[in-house]
């Protein structure tokens, strides 16, 4: 029997393990955005062949500097490190990219990066990436030393890497793997000829985009069956604990308790992709600024229109020929009916098979067996997915049945411990290296600070002892030299004294 290959997958969790909302937020299992699961779990499904065993790394190595033994553990236990990424070439992700590079540089097993992208503000080019050039150059260099190529989202990212000095032949444009979840023959079609005021609609938003508040509030007023689907950790915090976004002050943006969408229980956040797709299949249309928010709709078979507002969303829409409109600033006069009428899925459907072929060719080039090759099988993916029970979508606290409030109170009651990351419903990482020290209690933070202080003190003590040992060695050499000098002087003195005595004796003999 052929030994199964073990693959370590960069992902918040595997596609089958349910994690409650409170633990998802406290441990940041979805890495600040539920949209990350779409591409992570699409890659997981693609690689889940009969002879493969996949393990999630929990993305822990990116959160703090990896311990010295992490790379050795990965080398010992895995045959390949697969790194699905999104818009990771951006300034606020640079520290995590540096820590990831620290570990990759110590590995000798293959490392494959799938679907990474660069992010620049609307209207700016690769020159906007200059502050992170060295971080990106080091990361990509480490990856290409361990792979045949790197898979990027689109032409913008490829041009950026080529400009940094990497050969074009080592950069494969593959788009976002999330859109290939259902394979080569997947298609999306409109279910209704037109939408109206009472149509079920899914809205996704990036709260920081100019004009988003007036736009969102107007959409909510015109369409009473519209639901805002949040993705951000701040969205989850608002729904769970009633905490508004700390940096968005426009009351028209649905990130505050007073917003009509919150008060009318018309906000949702999905903790797993599969329930997200199922819900999206019940909507007539989805639209908004979130790339993966619209991809979730498409994977549920629902037409979607992306309101592109920066380089990363534009790049992906162009590559996949998704319905999109460039809209760096939104306004309240945008009509969903017009967006739906302009949504033509023909180009997207025509492009998908070609993009799928490029994606699977990339996997083949990098030695990654996948389920789309005949004979590889699909492992136990379908069985594990069918056996899983996922949490329901998160509602606002004002949900009328009281389940939302009851859920929060139950979690608090069960979690009356010093460190809430050790809660009975915490997510247990399958590969906890480096160890997760928790983020939910003052005790956990102090523990981490104390550990760091002890480590720094040990380092300083070791350096002090080493310096003292070197000083003692130098003093020993000096003492040995002085001792030899004294002995030589003593010998000379004795020789001189003896000579004087002999001369005196001779003079005495002569006199006598």
Residue, then its C-alpha position, 0 to 999 in steps of 0.5 A: x500500500x502506498x504511503x499517504x502524503x502529508x500536506x500542511x495547509x495554511x488555513x484558519x481551520x479545516x473545512x469540517x470542524x465547526x467553531x462557535x462564533x465566540x471562539x472564532x472571534x476570540x482566537x481569530x480563527x478566520x484571520x479577521x475575515x470569513x472570506x478567507x475560508x473560501x479560497x483556503x477550503x477550495x484549495x483543501x478540496x482540490x488536494x483531498x485525493x485518496x493518498x493525501x492527508x491534509x492538516x491545517x496549520x491554524x496560521x499560528x506561525x504568522x502571529x508571533x515569531x516561530x520557535x526554532x523547532x517549528x521548521x524541524x517539526x514541519x520537516x519531520x511530519x509533512x511532505x509539502x507546505x501549501x500556502x493559499x493566500x489572498x491580498x498578502x502583498x500589502x503594508x499591514x500584512x508585512x509583519x505576518x509575511x516576514x514571520x512566514x518567511x522566517x519559517x519557509x527559509x528553514x524548510x527543505x520540503x516543497x512550498x507552494x503559494x496559491x493565489x497571492x495578490x498585491x493591493x494598491x489604492x484605486x488609481x495607483x500602480x505598483x509604485x504604491x507597493x514600494x514600502x514593502x518591496x524588500x519584504x515581498x522580495x524575500x518572501x517570493x525568493x524563499x518560495x521560488x527556491x522551494x517551488x517551480x512557480x508562484x501562483x498569483x491572482x492577476x496581471x497586476x501582481x505578476x507585473x509587480x513581481x517581475x518589476x522586483x526582478x523575478x522571471x516572468x516564467x516563474x509567476x503563474x497567473x491563476x486567479x482566486x482558487x475559490x471560484x474553481x471549487x465546483x470544477x470545470x463545468x460550473x456555470x451561473x445563470x439568472x433565475x429571474x428576469x428582473x428584480x424588484x422592491x420585494x426581491x431577496x437580495x444580499x449586500x456586502x460592504x467594505x465600510x471604509x469605501x467613500x460614500x458607502x453609508x449613504x449607499x447602504x442605507x438607501x439600499x436597505x430602505x428600497x428593498x425590505x428583504x435585503x440582508x447585509x452579509x458581514x465578513x469582517x471580525x468587526x462585523x462579528x464583534x458587532x453582532x456578538x457583543x454590540x460593539x460598533x466599529x472603532x474606526x467608522x463614525x458615519x452613522x449611515x454605515x451598518x456598523x452601529x447598533x442604531x442602524x436600521x439593518x441592525x435594528x431590523x435583524x437584517x444582518x448575518x455573518x456565516x461561520x462556514x462556507x457551506x452554510x453560506x453557499x446554501x443561504x446565498x442560493x436562496x437569494x435572487x441577487x448579490x452585490x457590493x464591494x467584497x470580492x469573496x462576498x460576491x464569490x460566495x453568491x456565485x458558488x451558491x449559483x446566484x448572480x452577483x455584481x462586484x463594485x470594484x474599488x481598488x487594485x485587488x478587486x479590479x485585478x480579480x474581476x478582470x481575470x475571471x471576467x466577473x460582472x463588475x463596475x469600477x466604483x471607488x466612491x459610492x452614492x445613494x442613487x445607485x439602483x440595484x435594479x440597474x446593477x442586476x440588469x447590467x449583470x451578464x454571466x456569459x463572459x464569466x461562464x465562458x472564462x471559467x473552464x479556461x481559468x480552471x485549466x490554468x489553475x490545475x496546470x499550476x498544481x501539476x507544475x508544482x507537484x500537487x496531485x489533485x482531485x481533478x485528475x482521473x484516478x486520484x479519487x476524492x478521499x473522504x472529503x464528501x463523507x466528512x463534510x456530510x457528517x459535519x454540523x455547522x453553527x447557524x449564521x450569527x444574527x444581531x442581538x435584537x433577533x426576536x427569538x432570543x437565541x442570540x442573547x441566550x447563546x452569548x450568556x451560555x458562552x460567558x457562563x461556561x467560560x468563567x475561567x481565568x483565560x477564556x481561550x481555554x473555554x470548553x468550546x475553544x477551537x483546538x488546533x491540530x498542529x499547534x506550533x508555535x503554541x497559541x498563548x491566548x488573546x482573551x485574558x489579561x492573564x494570558x497577555x501577562x503570561x506572554x509578556x513574562x515569557x518574553x522578559x524571561x527570554x530576554x533576561x536569559x539572553x542578556x545573562x548568557x551574553x554577560x557570562x560569556x563576556x566574563x568568561x572571555x575576560x577571565x581567559x584574558x586575565x589568565x593569559x596576563x597572569x601566565x605572562x607575569x609569572x613567567x617574567x617573574x620566574x625569569x627575573x628570579x633566575x637572573x637575580x640568583x645567577x647574579x648573586x651567585x656570581x658575586x659570591x664566587x668573585x668575593x670568595x676568589x678575592x679572599x683566597x688570593x689575600x690569604 
